[in-house]
Amino acid sequence: MLLHLCTWLEVETYLTQSQGIILPIGSTEQHGPTGLIGTDAICAEVIAKGVGETTRALVAPTINVGMALHHTAFPGSMSLRPSTLILLIQDYVTYLAQAGFTKFFFINGHGGNMATLKAAFVETYAALAHLNVPNADRIQCKLANWFMCGSVYQLAKDLYGNQEGSHATPSEVALTQYVYPEFIKHVPLEPPVAPAGRPIYGAIDFRRAYPDGRMGSNPALATPEHGKQLYEAAVKELSTAYLEFLNKD
């Protein structure tokens, strides 16, 4: 069930059966010469929908823009400041909690969101208590990064070895190719495997260190068939994780 395609009556009925909701969150940022700018949001959204279908859970609209300040020297990249993203998460959870939701399962597609989301959860718990929201002490938020699923990690390792890298990876590009085969991009990559290992200190420094936006990756290895395998692995593992979270006190 997709929240934005439901009526309020349907949501009210759903809440009599479950107080869990899945929230996909990604980013709108550069993903190298062949990766779509919406990669992180696309991956989170399609996997969240798959988990929702598998577990009969309600899925909220995708949060498409995340914390990606370090990518903003590349045209098309967008970002929320960490403080803005924290407030956005707090507002989302607050109003859904007031409606009766207590279990918030965030399926995340962007590594840059992780620290901010964890901080957002802490601030949200405090805010809910301060607002005297009913059942504030029962509200739980969980961060689930699809790319860190054990089955996904192993599959990416088997498919790409040391050419997976850490940004604009063939695994995430493959998943977008599976979802949007009509938007597959083919651009010569030089070098085929991007450099890696240098820390970054800001947007300009990122582009200076990694001129085409990739980090240690060779996305030319991606195929839609790989994307289907990665999708199925992520949906299976995260469906189990969601149900465990839902049933845990």
C-alpha positions as MATLAB code, in Angstrom:
seq = 'MLLHLCTWLEVETYLTQSQGIILPIGSTEQHGPTGLIGTDAICAEVIAKGVGETTRALVAPTINVGMALHHTAFPGSMSLRPSTLILLIQDYVTYLAQAGFTKFFFINGHGGNMATLKAAFVETYAALAHLNVPNADRIQCKLANWFMCGSVYQLAKDLYGNQEGSHATPSEVALTQYVYPEFIKHVPLEPPVAPAGRPIYGAIDFRRAYPDGRMGSNPALATPEHGKQLYEAAVKELSTAYLEFLNKD';
ca = [
       0.000    0.000    0.000;
       1.303    3.413   -0.962;
       0.241    6.152    1.441;
      -0.283    8.748   -1.277;
      -2.622    6.401   -3.162;
      -4.792    5.685   -0.111;
      -7.720    7.557    1.384;
      -7.723    8.551    5.036;
     -10.376    5.904    5.665;
      -8.059    3.223    4.313;
      -5.236    4.449    6.527;
      -7.534    4.447    9.543;
      -8.454    0.835    8.819;
      -4.797   -0.102    8.323;
      -3.943    1.309   11.750;
      -6.349   -1.125   13.402;
      -4.155   -3.938   12.048;
      -0.642   -2.442   12.103;
       1.132    0.630   13.426;
       4.171    0.187   11.177;
       5.125    2.292    8.183;
       8.051    2.187    5.746;
       9.725    5.452    4.751;
      12.106    5.352    1.767;
      14.796    8.022    1.797;
      17.553    8.687   -0.706;
      19.352   11.598   -2.298;
      19.476   13.681   -5.452;
      23.170   13.831   -6.314;
      25.716   13.028   -8.979;
      26.594    9.374   -9.556;
      29.424    9.650  -12.029;
      29.206    9.787  -15.835;
      26.762    6.858  -16.145;
      24.781    6.983  -12.906;
      21.447    8.758  -12.657;
      21.289   11.756  -10.332;
      18.274   10.177   -8.636;
      20.009    6.832   -8.048;
      19.824    6.786   -4.250;
      16.154    7.777   -4.151;
      15.233    5.370   -6.962;
      16.899    2.443   -5.197;
      15.312    3.211   -1.828;
      11.880    3.687   -3.367;
      11.735    0.514   -5.441;
      13.033   -1.634   -2.592;
      10.613   -0.028   -0.120;
       7.718   -0.771   -2.459;
       8.897   -4.371   -2.747;
       9.120   -4.733    1.019;
       5.708   -3.129    1.397;
       4.159   -5.587   -1.042;
       5.852   -8.545    0.640;
       4.867   -7.579    4.177;
       1.568   -5.789    3.411;
       3.012   -2.638    4.977;
       2.116    0.957    4.232;
       4.845    2.851    2.361;
       5.196    6.624    2.716;
       6.225    8.963   -0.132;
       9.949    8.889   -0.864;
      12.168   11.565    0.644;
      14.136   12.291   -2.519;
      16.622   14.897   -1.299;
      19.009   14.029    1.517;
      22.256   15.255    3.063;
      24.604   15.498    0.068;
      26.488   18.751    0.598;
      29.743   17.083   -0.445;
      28.347   16.418   -3.953;
      27.154   19.933   -4.723;
      30.142   20.934   -6.869;
      28.630   18.692   -9.571;
      25.706   20.229  -11.532;
      22.293   18.839  -10.665;
      23.158   17.726   -7.161;
      20.838   18.954   -4.425;
      21.111   18.771   -0.663;
      19.442   19.480    2.633;
      21.576   20.748    5.473;
      21.803   18.232    8.340;
      19.755   20.569   10.542;
      17.054   20.818    7.863;
      16.880   17.051    7.362;
      16.592   16.531   11.134;
      13.599   18.887   11.259;
      12.027   17.228    8.224;
      12.274   13.772    9.824;
      10.950   15.148   13.088;
       7.899   16.624   11.347;
       7.221   13.457    9.340;
       7.337   11.221   12.393;
       5.442   13.629   14.657;
       2.346   13.880   12.503;
       2.288   10.212   11.624;
       2.706    9.378   15.305;
      -0.230   11.607   16.159;
      -2.289    9.512   13.738;
      -1.300    6.320   15.563;
       1.866    5.011   13.891;
       4.549    3.798   16.294;
       7.069    1.866   14.150;
       9.014    3.844   11.533;
      11.242    1.764    9.235;
      13.474    3.993    7.117;
      14.859    2.262    4.023;
      17.860    4.376    3.097;
      19.758    4.544   -0.192;
      22.439    7.126    0.661;
      25.398    6.733    2.982;
      25.521   10.479    3.580;
      22.133   10.324    5.321;
      23.155    7.865    7.998;
      24.659   10.110   10.666;
      21.953   12.750   10.251;
      19.135   10.195   10.451;
      20.501    8.746   13.668;
      20.676   12.232   15.145;
      17.154   12.940   13.870;
      15.768    9.905   15.663;
      17.223   11.060   18.989;
      15.855   14.584   18.582;
      12.464   13.243   17.479;
      12.041   11.044   20.558;
      12.739   14.054   22.769;
      10.384   16.301   20.800;
       7.534   13.778   20.931;
       7.864   13.478   24.683;
       7.911   17.253   25.046;
       4.749   17.554   22.924;
       3.001   14.881   25.004;
       2.155   12.908   21.878;
       0.125    9.821   22.870;
       2.302    6.705   23.014;
       5.440    8.848   22.662;
       7.340    6.302   24.726;
       6.416    3.586   22.216;
       7.666    5.382   19.097;
      10.589    3.562   17.476;
      12.599    4.486   14.380;
      14.909    2.076   12.614;
      17.492    2.787    9.915;
      17.852    0.084    7.251;
      20.465    0.725    4.554;
      19.687   -1.529    1.595;
      23.287   -1.463    0.356;
      24.511   -2.786    3.706;
      22.325   -5.894    3.684;
      24.553   -8.930    4.092;
      23.064  -10.669    1.048;
      23.463   -7.546   -1.088;
      27.048   -6.990    0.030;
      27.974  -10.592   -0.777;
      26.244  -10.505   -4.163;
      28.001   -7.248   -5.105;
      31.317   -8.761   -4.053;
      30.657  -11.861   -6.158;
      29.616   -9.814   -9.189;
      32.142   -6.978   -9.071;
      34.952   -7.912   -6.697;
      37.193   -4.946   -5.891;
      35.585   -2.853   -8.638;
      32.429   -2.204   -6.576;
      33.945    0.875   -4.933;
      32.061    3.187   -2.585;
      30.239    5.699   -4.801;
      28.599    5.414   -8.220;
      28.934    1.683   -7.656;
      27.962   -0.919  -10.249;
      25.475   -2.414   -7.772;
      23.423    0.758   -7.369;
      23.707    1.590  -11.064;
      22.538   -1.951  -11.906;
      19.477   -1.510   -9.723;
      18.507    1.706  -11.514;
      19.050   -0.060  -14.848;
      16.598   -2.739  -13.743;
      14.029   -0.116  -12.743;
      14.575    2.256  -15.687;
      16.129    0.289  -18.578;
      15.187    3.061  -20.989;
      17.580    5.427  -19.201;
      20.745    3.306  -19.256;
      23.761    5.510  -20.004;
      26.893    4.472  -21.890;
      29.916    6.731  -21.529;
      33.612    5.750  -21.767;
      35.144    5.641  -18.288;
      38.767    6.635  -17.849;
      40.241    5.041  -15.907;
      37.802    2.100  -15.909;
      38.146    1.793  -12.127;
      38.065    5.157  -10.377;
      40.649    6.125   -7.769;
      39.799    5.617   -4.111;
      41.117    6.042   -0.608;
      41.534    9.813   -0.340;
      39.357   11.453    2.336;
      37.183   14.390    1.311;
      36.643   17.679    3.107;
      33.918   19.435    1.160;
      32.238   19.782   -2.220;
      35.110   21.467   -4.079;
      37.633   19.103   -2.558;
      35.470   16.113   -3.557;
      35.434   17.138   -7.210;
      39.158   17.865   -7.150;
      39.920   14.412   -5.711;
      37.357   12.503   -7.797;
      36.864   14.508  -11.016;
      34.188   12.314  -12.628;
      32.332   11.675   -9.356;
      33.163    7.983   -8.925;
      35.001    6.559   -5.938;
      36.818    3.263   -6.542;
      34.069    1.941   -8.788;
      33.557    0.598  -12.299;
      29.839    1.048  -13.058;
      30.397   -0.221  -16.624;
      30.051   -3.697  -15.081;
      26.399   -3.070  -14.192;
      23.554   -4.829  -16.015;
      19.771   -4.837  -15.522;
      19.990   -8.568  -14.783;
      22.353   -7.839  -11.904;
      19.923   -5.183  -10.736;
      17.100   -7.700  -10.548;
      19.233  -10.024   -8.422;
      20.205   -7.183   -6.088;
      16.589   -6.042   -5.828;
      15.355   -9.498   -4.899;
      18.106   -9.964   -2.303;
      17.416   -6.600   -0.679;
      13.635   -7.060   -0.605;
      13.922  -10.516    0.944;
      16.349   -9.459    3.663;
      14.643   -6.172    4.507;
      11.188   -7.787    4.585;
      12.453  -10.098    7.300;
      14.065   -7.175    9.118;
      10.866   -5.110    8.955;
       8.690   -7.881   10.367;
      11.185   -8.500   13.177;
      11.180   -4.787   13.975;
       7.378   -4.662   13.859;
       7.003   -7.548   16.296;
       9.684   -6.442   18.757;
       8.683   -4.535   21.878;
];
